[in-house]
């Protein structure tokens, strides 16, 4: 199993205690938060990155993360 930081472990523990619609909403919210954090990391690198290959990969990743955020926001809206 991958290493999980303290905040991630707390979120996992919270999710384990939920079921049904409560779980669904909390799961999507946690994924949205994680993707937003990841997007911020990509944007930070793009503002300072100097390696052209790394910058190109970061741009691709940013696009995928942005798409995932849009899907998660739509799902969150559908869940209410």
N, CA, C and O atoms as a GROMACS GRO file, in nm:
protein
  320
    1UNK      N    1   0.085  -0.119   0.000
    1UNK     CA    2   0.000   0.000   0.000
    1UNK      C    3   0.088   0.124   0.000
    1UNK      O    4   0.194   0.126   0.063
    2UNK      N    5   0.044   0.225  -0.070
    2UNK     CA    6   0.120   0.350  -0.080
    2UNK      C    7   0.123   0.421   0.055
    2UNK      O    8   0.034   0.404   0.138
    3UNK      N    9   0.225   0.501   0.073
    3UNK     CA   10   0.237   0.580   0.195
    3UNK      C   11   0.131   0.691   0.192
    3UNK      O   12   0.111   0.756   0.089
    4UNK      N   13   0.066   0.711   0.303
    4UNK     CA   14  -0.037   0.813   0.315
    4UNK      C   15   0.002   0.906   0.428
    4UNK      O   16   0.036   0.861   0.537
    5UNK      N   17  -0.004   1.038   0.403
    5UNK     CA   18   0.031   1.132   0.508
    5UNK      C   19  -0.081   1.137   0.613
    5UNK      O   20  -0.185   1.073   0.598
    6UNK      N   21  -0.058   1.214   0.717
    6UNK     CA   22  -0.152   1.220   0.830
    6UNK      C   23  -0.290   1.269   0.787
    6UNK      O   24  -0.392   1.214   0.829
    7UNK      N   25  -0.293   1.372   0.703
    7UNK     CA   26  -0.422   1.425   0.656
    7UNK      C   27  -0.494   1.322   0.570
    7UNK      O   28  -0.616   1.306   0.580
    8UNK      N   29  -0.419   1.252   0.487
    8UNK     CA   30  -0.479   1.148   0.403
    8UNK      C   31  -0.533   1.034   0.486
    8UNK      O   32  -0.641   0.981   0.457
    9UNK      N   33  -0.460   0.996   0.589
    9UNK     CA   34  -0.507   0.888   0.676
    9UNK      C   35  -0.633   0.929   0.750
    9UNK      O   36  -0.725   0.849   0.766
   10UNK      N   37  -0.639   1.055   0.793
   10UNK     CA   38  -0.759   1.105   0.861
   10UNK      C   39  -0.879   1.101   0.766
   10UNK      O   40  -0.990   1.066   0.807
   11UNK      N   41  -0.856   1.137   0.641
   11UNK     CA   42  -0.965   1.134   0.542
   11UNK      C   43  -1.010   0.991   0.516
   11UNK      O   44  -1.130   0.965   0.505
   12UNK      N   45  -0.916   0.898   0.507
   12UNK     CA   46  -0.951   0.757   0.488
   12UNK      C   47  -1.034   0.705   0.605
   12UNK      O   48  -1.132   0.634   0.586
   13UNK      N   49  -0.993   0.741   0.725
   13UNK     CA   50  -1.066   0.698   0.844
   13UNK      C   51  -1.208   0.755   0.842
   13UNK      O   52  -1.304   0.685   0.875
   14UNK      N   53  -1.220   0.881   0.803
   14UNK     CA   54  -1.352   0.943   0.793
   14UNK      C   55  -1.439   0.869   0.692
   14UNK      O   56  -1.555   0.838   0.720
   15UNK      N   57  -1.382   0.840   0.575
   15UNK     CA   58  -1.458   0.773   0.470
   15UNK      C   59  -1.501   0.632   0.512
   15UNK      O   60  -1.610   0.587   0.476
   16UNK      N   61  -1.418   0.564   0.588
   16UNK     CA   62  -1.451   0.429   0.632
   16UNK      C   63  -1.573   0.426   0.723
   16UNK      O   64  -1.640   0.324   0.735
   17UNK      N   65  -1.602   0.539   0.786
   17UNK     CA   66  -1.716   0.546   0.875
   17UNK      C   67  -1.846   0.588   0.807
   17UNK      O   68  -1.949   0.600   0.872
   18UNK      N   69  -1.840   0.610   0.677
   18UNK     CA   70  -1.958   0.658   0.605
   18UNK      C   71  -2.013   0.551   0.513
   18UNK      O   72  -1.942   0.458   0.473
   19UNK      N   73  -2.141   0.564   0.480
   19UNK     CA   74  -2.204   0.473   0.385
   19UNK      C   75  -2.300   0.552   0.297
   19UNK      O   76  -2.334   0.667   0.327
   20UNK      N   77  -2.342   0.491   0.190
   20UNK     CA   78  -2.445   0.547   0.104
   20UNK      C   79  -2.411   0.684   0.049
   20UNK      O   80  -2.297   0.710   0.008
   21UNK      N   81  -2.511   0.770   0.048
   21UNK     CA   82  -2.496   0.904  -0.010
   21UNK      C   83  -2.393   0.988   0.064
   21UNK      O   84  -2.323   1.068   0.004
   22UNK      N   85  -2.382   0.968   0.196
   22UNK     CA   86  -2.281   1.042   0.273
   22UNK      C   87  -2.141   1.005   0.225
   22UNK      O   88  -2.055   1.092   0.207
   23UNK      N   89  -2.118   0.875   0.203
   23UNK     CA   90  -1.989   0.830   0.153
   23UNK      C   91  -1.964   0.888   0.014
   23UNK      O   92  -1.856   0.942  -0.012
   24UNK      N   93  -2.063   0.877  -0.073
   24UNK     CA   94  -2.047   0.926  -0.210
   24UNK      C   95  -2.005   1.073  -0.212
   24UNK      O   96  -1.910   1.110  -0.281
   25UNK      N   97  -2.076   1.155  -0.136
   25UNK     CA   98  -2.046   1.299  -0.132
   25UNK      C   99  -1.907   1.326  -0.076
   25UNK      O  100  -1.832   1.407  -0.130
   26UNK      N  101  -1.873   1.260   0.033
   26UNK     CA  102  -1.742   1.281   0.096
   26UNK      C  103  -1.629   1.230   0.007
   26UNK      O  104  -1.523   1.292   0.000
   27UNK      N  105  -1.652   1.119  -0.061
   27UNK     CA  106  -1.551   1.062  -0.150
   27UNK      C  107  -1.522   1.156  -0.266
   27UNK      O  108  -1.406   1.182  -0.299
   28UNK      N  109  -1.627   1.207  -0.328
   28UNK     CA  110  -1.609   1.300  -0.440
   28UNK      C  111  -1.543   1.428  -0.392
   28UNK      O  112  -1.455   1.482  -0.460
   29UNK      N  113  -1.584   1.480  -0.276
   29UNK     CA  114  -1.523   1.602  -0.222
   29UNK      C  115  -1.374   1.582  -0.194
   29UNK      O  116  -1.294   1.670  -0.222
   30UNK      N  117  -1.338   1.466  -0.140
   30UNK     CA  118  -1.197   1.438  -0.112
   30UNK      C  119  -1.116   1.429  -0.241
   30UNK      O  120  -1.004   1.479  -0.248
   31UNK      N  121  -1.173   1.366  -0.342
   31UNK     CA  122  -1.104   1.358  -0.471
   31UNK      C  123  -1.090   1.495  -0.536
   31UNK      O  124  -0.986   1.526  -0.594
   32UNK      N  125  -1.193   1.576  -0.525
   32UNK     CA  126  -1.188   1.711  -0.581
   32UNK      C  127  -1.079   1.792  -0.511
   32UNK      O  128  -1.001   1.861  -0.577
   33UNK      N  129  -1.074   1.784  -0.380
   33UNK     CA  130  -0.971   1.856  -0.304
   33UNK      C  131  -0.830   1.809  -0.344
   33UNK      O  132  -0.740   1.891  -0.363
   34UNK      N  133  -0.812   1.679  -0.357
   34UNK     CA  134  -0.683   1.626  -0.397
   34UNK      C  135  -0.641   1.672  -0.535
   34UNK      O  136  -0.525   1.706  -0.558
   35UNK      N  137  -0.736   1.672  -0.628
   35UNK     CA  138  -0.706   1.718  -0.763
   35UNK      C  139  -0.673   1.867  -0.765
   35UNK      O  140  -0.586   1.910  -0.840
   36UNK      N  141  -0.742   1.945  -0.684
   36UNK     CA  142  -0.713   2.089  -0.678
   36UNK      C  143  -0.573   2.114  -0.621
   36UNK      O  144  -0.502   2.203  -0.667
   37UNK      N  145  -0.534   2.034  -0.523
   37UNK     CA  146  -0.399   2.046  -0.468
   37UNK      C  147  -0.295   2.008  -0.573
   37UNK      O  148  -0.193   2.074  -0.587
   38UNK      N  149  -0.322   1.902  -0.646
   38UNK     CA  150  -0.231   1.858  -0.751
   38UNK      C  151  -0.220   1.961  -0.862
   38UNK      O  152  -0.112   1.984  -0.915
   39UNK      N  153  -0.332   2.024  -0.898
   39UNK     CA  154  -0.330   2.129  -0.999
   39UNK      C  155  -0.243   2.246  -0.953
   39UNK      O  156  -0.168   2.302  -1.033
   40UNK      N  157  -0.254   2.283  -0.827
   40UNK     CA  158  -0.172   2.392  -0.774
   40UNK      C  159  -0.023   2.359  -0.784
   40UNK      O  160   0.058   2.446  -0.813
   41UNK      N  161   0.013   2.234  -0.760
   41UNK     CA  162   0.153   2.192  -0.771
   41UNK      C  163   0.200   2.205  -0.916
   41UNK      O  164   0.310   2.252  -0.941
   42UNK      N  165   0.115   2.163  -1.010
   42UNK     CA  166   0.151   2.173  -1.152
   42UNK      C  167   0.169   2.320  -1.192
   42UNK      O  168   0.265   2.354  -1.262
   43UNK      N  169   0.078   2.405  -1.148
   43UNK     CA  170   0.086   2.547  -1.183
   43UNK      C  171   0.210   2.611  -1.123
   43UNK      O  172   0.274   2.696  -1.186
   44UNK      N  173   0.245   2.571  -1.002
   44UNK     CA  174   0.366   2.623  -0.939
   44UNK      C  175   0.489   2.583  -1.020
   44UNK      O  176   0.579   2.665  -1.042
   45UNK      N  177   0.494   2.457  -1.063
   45UNK     CA  178   0.608   2.413  -1.142
   45UNK      C  179   0.614   2.487  -1.275
   45UNK      O  180   0.722   2.526  -1.319
   46UNK      N  181   0.499   2.507  -1.338
   46UNK     CA  182   0.498   2.576  -1.467
   46UNK      C  183   0.549   2.719  -1.456
   46UNK      O  184   0.604   2.773  -1.552
   47UNK      N  185   0.531   2.781  -1.341
   47UNK     CA  186   0.578   2.919  -1.324
   47UNK      C  187   0.728   2.926  -1.301
   47UNK      O  188   0.787   3.033  -1.316
   48UNK      N  189   0.791   2.814  -1.265
   48UNK     CA  190   0.934   2.819  -1.232
   48UNK      C  191   1.016   2.714  -1.304
   48UNK      O  192   1.139   2.720  -1.301
   49UNK      N  193   0.952   2.618  -1.369
   49UNK     CA  194   1.025   2.509  -1.432
   49UNK      C  195   1.112   2.555  -1.548
   49UNK      O  196   1.073   2.644  -1.624
   50UNK      N  197   1.230   2.495  -1.560
   50UNK     CA  198   1.322   2.534  -1.666
   50UNK      C  199   1.352   2.420  -1.762
   50UNK      O  200   1.401   2.443  -1.873
   51UNK      N  201   1.325   2.296  -1.722
   51UNK     CA  202   1.350   2.181  -1.807
   51UNK      C  203   1.234   2.167  -1.905
   51UNK      O  204   1.120   2.143  -1.864
   52UNK      N  205   1.262   2.182  -2.034
   52UNK     CA  206   1.156   2.183  -2.135
   52UNK      C  207   1.074   2.055  -2.134
   52UNK      O  208   0.951   2.060  -2.145
   53UNK      N  209   1.138   1.940  -2.121
   53UNK     CA  210   1.064   1.814  -2.119
   53UNK      C  211   0.973   1.806  -1.998
   53UNK      O  212   0.858   1.762  -2.009
   54UNK      N  213   1.023   1.847  -1.883
   54UNK     CA  214   0.941   1.845  -1.761
   54UNK      C  215   0.823   1.941  -1.773
   54UNK      O  216   0.712   1.910  -1.731
   55UNK      N  217   0.849   2.058  -1.830
   55UNK     CA  218   0.742   2.156  -1.848
   55UNK      C  219   0.634   2.100  -1.941
   55UNK      O  220   0.515   2.118  -1.916
   56UNK      N  221   0.675   2.033  -2.049
   56UNK     CA  222   0.578   1.976  -2.142
   56UNK      C  223   0.493   1.868  -2.076
   56UNK      O  224   0.372   1.863  -2.096
   57UNK      N  225   0.556   1.782  -1.998
   57UNK     CA  226   0.482   1.678  -1.926
   57UNK      C  227   0.387   1.742  -1.825
   57UNK      O  228   0.274   1.697  -1.807
   58UNK      N  229   0.434   1.846  -1.759
   58UNK     CA  230   0.351   1.916  -1.661
   58UNK      C  231   0.230   1.980  -1.728
   58UNK      O  232   0.120   1.978  -1.672
   59UNK      N  233   0.249   2.035  -1.848
   59UNK     CA  234   0.136   2.092  -1.922
   59UNK      C  235   0.033   1.985  -1.955
   59UNK      O  236  -0.088   2.007  -1.942
   60UNK      N  237   0.080   1.868  -1.997
   60UNK     CA  238  -0.012   1.758  -2.026
   60UNK      C  239  -0.086   1.714  -1.900
   60UNK      O  240  -0.207   1.693  -1.903
   61UNK      N  241  -0.012   1.701  -1.791
   61UNK     CA  242  -0.074   1.661  -1.665
   61UNK      C  243  -0.176   1.764  -1.620
   61UNK      O  244  -0.285   1.728  -1.573
   62UNK      N  245  -0.143   1.891  -1.635
   62UNK     CA  246  -0.236   1.998  -1.595
   62UNK      C  247  -0.367   1.986  -1.672
   62UNK      O  248  -0.474   2.004  -1.614
   63UNK      N  249  -0.358   1.957  -1.800
   63UNK     CA  250  -0.479   1.942  -1.880
   63UNK      C  251  -0.565   1.826  -1.832
   63UNK      O  252  -0.687   1.838  -1.823
   64UNK      N  253  -0.502   1.714  -1.802
   64UNK     CA  254  -0.576   1.597  -1.754
   64UNK      C  255  -0.638   1.624  -1.617
   64UNK      O  256  -0.752   1.588  -1.591
   65UNK      N  257  -0.562   1.689  -1.530
   65UNK     CA  258  -0.612   1.720  -1.396
   65UNK      C  259  -0.731   1.815  -1.406
   65UNK      O  260  -0.830   1.800  -1.334
   66UNK      N  261  -0.722   1.913  -1.494
   66UNK     CA  262  -0.831   2.009  -1.514
   66UNK      C  263  -0.957   1.937  -1.562
   66UNK      O  264  -1.067   1.968  -1.518
   67UNK      N  265  -0.940   1.840  -1.653
   67UNK     CA  266  -1.055   1.761  -1.699
   67UNK      C  267  -1.116   1.681  -1.584
   67UNK      O  268  -1.238   1.675  -1.569
   68UNK      N  269  -1.031   1.621  -1.504
   68UNK     CA  270  -1.080   1.543  -1.389
   68UNK      C  271  -1.157   1.632  -1.293
   68UNK      O  272  -1.261   1.592  -1.240
   69UNK      N  273  -1.107   1.752  -1.270
   69UNK     CA  274  -1.176   1.846  -1.180
   69UNK      C  275  -1.314   1.878  -1.236
   69UNK      O  276  -1.412   1.882  -1.160
   70UNK      N  277  -1.323   1.901  -1.365
   70UNK     CA  278  -1.453   1.931  -1.426
   70UNK      C  279  -1.550   1.815  -1.408
   70UNK      O  280  -1.667   1.835  -1.376
   71UNK      N  281  -1.502   1.693  -1.427
   71UNK     CA  282  -1.587   1.574  -1.408
   71UNK      C  283  -1.630   1.560  -1.262
   71UNK      O  284  -1.745   1.530  -1.233
   72UNK      N  285  -1.536   1.583  -1.172
   72UNK     CA  286  -1.568   1.572  -1.029
   72UNK      C  287  -1.668   1.679  -0.986
   72UNK      O  288  -1.758   1.652  -0.907
   73UNK      N  289  -1.653   1.800  -1.039
   73UNK     CA  290  -1.749   1.907  -1.006
   73UNK      C  291  -1.888   1.872  -1.059
   73UNK      O  292  -1.988   1.897  -0.991
   74UNK      N  293  -1.894   1.816  -1.179
   74UNK     CA  294  -2.024   1.775  -1.234
   74UNK      C  295  -2.085   1.664  -1.149
   74UNK      O  296  -2.205   1.665  -1.121
   75UNK      N  297  -2.003   1.569  -1.109
   75UNK     CA  298  -2.051   1.460  -1.025
   75UNK      C  299  -2.098   1.512  -0.890
   75UNK      O  300  -2.200   1.468  -0.837
   76UNK      N  301  -2.022   1.605  -0.835
   76UNK     CA  302  -2.059   1.665  -0.706
   76UNK      C  303  -2.194   1.736  -0.718
   76UNK      O  304  -2.277   1.728  -0.628
   77UNK      N  305  -2.214   1.806  -0.828
   77UNK     CA  306  -2.341   1.874  -0.850
   77UNK      C  307  -2.457   1.776  -0.864
   77UNK      O  308  -2.567   1.802  -0.816
   78UNK      N  309  -2.431   1.664  -0.929
   78UNK     CA  310  -2.536   1.562  -0.946
   78UNK      C  311  -2.571   1.495  -0.813
   78UNK      O  312  -2.685   1.453  -0.793
   79UNK      N  313  -2.473   1.487  -0.725
   79UNK     CA  314  -2.498   1.425  -0.595
   79UNK      C  315  -2.573   1.518  -0.501
   79UNK      O  316  -2.636   1.474  -0.404
   80UNK      N  317  -2.565   1.646  -0.531
   80UNK     CA  318  -2.636   1.744  -0.449
   80UNK      C  319  -2.553   1.788  -0.338
   80UNK      O  320  -2.596   1.870  -0.258
   0.00000   0.00000   0.00000
